[in-house]
Amino acid sequence: MNSFLTDISIGTAVFASTNIDDLFLLAAYFANPLVRHRAIVAGQFLGIGALILASVLAAVFALALPEGWVALLGLVPLLLGVRALLALRSAEDESADADSIQSHARGWTAQALSIAGVTIANGGDNIGVYVPLFTNAIESIVTYVLIFAVLTGIWCALGHALVSHRVLGTVIKRYGHLALPFVLMALGLYILSGAVVLLS
């Protein structure tokens, strides 16, 4: 049971930290009257699903590595966290991405695909974190995927809520990114702990 609760905690922290920027993109989409709500939700699920699938495949291929070496993949989120810590700055205004959805996609299917494309293009950090996480805990992949699916739905709901709660959105936008470097570094150290076997 403790392992399951640990997976939930790690999965939630990882998803939240790697998708904080998507939250504001979702808010921008929902604020645009020309972008259909079902297209936003479908596009977000398609995009996150593609990122997860790519990460799972990469993690499975990584299993060919000897024991202990896989844990060295923890360097990826650790270095991403250090880089993010060194480059802390205010989140950029990404409303232009939402505007491009309205001008280049009229039908809801095209809008959904466009939103999925933006999510995937914005998901470099996701893959960089998910692959070592999945590789280090291959038995927990299903749990992580379910957690990410539930949180994707919650993210869509939060993005919609932010449209009508400007104060909350301002607070998250101002301080949310400050947590990202520390979550990434903690995850990296957690994964790297599996490399202790190389010292024996």
Steps between C-alpha positions, in 0.01 A plus 500: 500500500787736583649434155166588338475823699860582405417446133199731532709769668783477248264480202302801616811709568658405166186572299434831673856624467538405132158632396469830686549685170225293338262624767534855370475388138174325590374815669586698186314247282190506719504881499482498119133479390600361158669192647255223587520355848483136392786567257710637785439195720551252214815677384649503848433129551644417155812706565567366849423147380756529221765626743428212741510240221835630373636495856378145567659371178827673582491355853442146370798529264712627789442170686777348289749697711674321790358542851599828660583677175133572437489703821758736350212632287411687818763748386252624238234643736774605744677707234166632372426613854838668539455674165150613595628627834770703327258635244204586726298776344140601459286272285464633148162605366396216270164636389637517146489120489126508565455766231679280248250223574209721400662628179629167369229258609127546454348155565518345846705201376757730342503712815555190715791387281650848510478511880651150520787620280568795729492272805746258340731779382492641853573158653878471481530521878221244537691234306827596668340428839258217415758272335734468801200482735341214304833323452575511871156363595380290207250321727331833579448617141131404495445690825680806365302490173170485691611787725602708198166427328300612805718808544463592132125521557554702817740728310232569240252586777755726671582672172131572450467624859795737459311686229253627758743518795758753397644545849577128537649492152726794581626333818576169324665674208715709733611227741421160345819487293710542814418144609603338170881501549476346847254228394723407206816490712327291769377256236847479347660420836227243572572321171878529540475320834457181298853539364650415841538143375775622266715591802494149643 
